[in-house]
Amino acid sequence: FATVFIGVPLGLLMAILLNRKIRFMGLWRFAVFYPSLLPLIGAASIWAFIFSDSIGLANAVLRTFGHPGLNWLGDPNLVLMSVIIVNIWKQSGYFMIFFLAGLQNIPRDIYEAASLDGATDWQEFIALTLPLLRRTILFVMVISFTFAFQTVEQLQALGQGGPNDSANLLLYLIFQNISERRNWGYVNAMTIILVAMLLIFTVSNFVLFERQEEE
């Protein structure tokens, strides 16, 4: 949920900021989108180095401000947040591309008419942008929720779900148990639960968005 409800709005915000005429537009868009092109295990390995205790960039920055540093991947209270950070960094640029395409398909004369009527930027965003991006938001929400459950390589590089399973997630737990024949019934049950959760979320979103569109 943290990955979805932070990553999706962040992707929309970046799309809005990059949907305008600024210098080096192509470079900015590529910089934001580039993390999504990296292989998952490669991206997770980069962040494993960043979160390293002794030579990691994160603790090096903290030490410049007088902080002794944090045990990002060894503290049960921090390791899940570290995984969330990696997922958001990896996926937000991907979501941004869909939002950017949706924004560019909205006719500009709608905003010009609203501006002539005295609408502020915030009013245009609430009354025009969000309703006209409803189907794009639905699509991004569904794929982002699905991506959030597909967290395996990240955990493999960031402590393997530890310490004490404090960062273990459902699909990685299935991956850990699938090699043992005696656990197949347990694995099958977890897989059915995972598929059911994704199905319920997807159908609920479609029903909700279609009902709002009819209204």
N, C-alpha and C positions, 0 to 999 in steps of 0.2 A: 504493500500500500504506500509506503514511503517513496519507493521508486516511481510509482505511477503518479502520485499526487504532488510530487516535486518535479519530476522529469517532464511531464506533459505540459504544465504551465510554463516551465522554463523554455521548452522548445517553442511554444507559442510566442513567448516574449522575445526570443531571439529572432523568430520569423518577422515579427512586427518591426523590430529594430533594423533588420536587414532588408526590409521591403521598402527601401527608399533610395534616393540617389546620394551616395556618398563615395568618396574616393576609395579606390582599390576594393570595390564591392566584391569582385570575384575572389580576391584573396581572403577577405573576411568570411565569406560564405564557405570557402574551402577549409579554412581554419576551424570553423565550427563543425563542419560535417566530417572532417578527417578522422576523428576518433571512431566513428561508426564503421570506417573501412578497415580498421585494424582487426586481426584475428582476436577472438576473445581471450585465448590463453596468452597471447602476446601483450594485450592491453592489461590483463590482470598481473602479468609478470612485471610490467613497468610500475604499476602501483604497489606491488609487493616491495620493490626497491625503494619507492618513495616513502612507504610506511616503515621501512627498516629502522630498528632501534638506534643503531650507532651511526650509520652513514646515510640514513634516509633524508630526503629533501624536506619532508614535513617537519621532522624534529630539528633539522638544521635551521629552518625558519623560526621555529619556536625558541630555539636557543638564542637567536639574535635579539629576541625581546626579553631575555632573562628567564625564560621558562625552561625547566630541566628536560622537557620532552615527554612524550606519551608512549606507552606500549600499545600501539595501534592494533597489532595482531595477536597480542598475548593477554590483553585485558578483556574479560568477558563482557564488560560494559561498553567497550569501544569497537570490538571486532565486527559486529553486525553493522554499525554505522560506517565502518570502512568499506564493507561490501556495498552498501547503499551508495556511497560516494562514487565508487567505481562504476556501478550500473548507471547512475545518472550521467556521469561524464561520457560513458560509452554510447548512451541511447538518445540523449537530448538533441544532438545534432541530426540524428536520423529522423526524429519527429519533426524537427524544424523544417526539413525539406518538404514534408507533406503540408504543413501549415503555410509555408511560403507559396507553394503551388495553389493552395486554396485562396490565399489573399490576392494573388495575382489574377485569379479568375473573377474576382468581385469587380463589377463595373465602377469606375472612378466617379461617374456622374452622380451616383447615389450619395457618396461622401460630399461632393460639391453642393448638392441640394441641401443636405443636412447642415453643412457649414453656412450656407446662405440663410437658413432658418435659425441660426444662432446656436447650434449644438456644439458642445465642447468635445474635446478629444475623448474624454471618458464616456460621455453620452453616446458618441459614435461607436465606441468599442462595445458598450453594453447593448445598445439598441440595434446596431447594424452588423458589426464584425462577428460577434458570437453567434447570433441567429443564422447568419449566412454561412458560417463555418460548422454548422451543426453536424453535418454528415462527415466532414473531415475529422472533427473532434471524436465522433463515435468510432471511426476507423482507428484513429491513433490510440484511443483508450483501450480498444480490444487488443491491438497488437502489443501495446505497452504492458498490459496485464499478463498477456501470454509470455512476453519476454521476461517479465519479473519472475515467473516460475521456472524459466529455463536457465537457472543459475547453477551451473555445474563447474565450468572451467574457472570461473572467478574464485569459487571456494577451493578448488584444487590448488590454486596458486596462493591463496590468502589464508593459509592455516588449516585447510581441509575441514572446515566447519567447527574447528575448536577455538578456544579451549573448552572442554566439557560440553561439546555440541552447542555452544552458545550462539554460533552463527550457522548452524546446520539448517538446511532447507529441504523441502519435500523431495524435489527431483534428485538432489545430491544424495539424500538418504536412500532413495531407490537405487541409485548408481552404486552406492556402497554395499548394498545387500544383494544385488542381482547375481553376483558371481557364485553365491553359495546356494546349492540346490535345495537345501532344507529351508531356505527363506523364501522360496518362490511364491508360496501362498500369501505370505506377508507382503511381498513386493507387488503381487497382483492386486491385493486389496488397496494398497497405497496408490497404485496407478489408476484404479477405478475412481478413487476419491479425487485424485488430481483432475482427471478428465471431467468428472461431474462438477467440480468447482469452476473450471473454465467454461463449461457449457452453461451453467447457471448464470455466471457473470455476463457472458456474451449475449444470451437471450434476454436477460434483464435489461441490458443496455439498449438493445435493438427495440424492445417494447417501449421503454421510457422515451427514447429519442423520437420514435415514430409517433407516439401519442402527443409529444410536445409539438411536433411538426403539424399534426392535424389541428391542434388547438391554435 
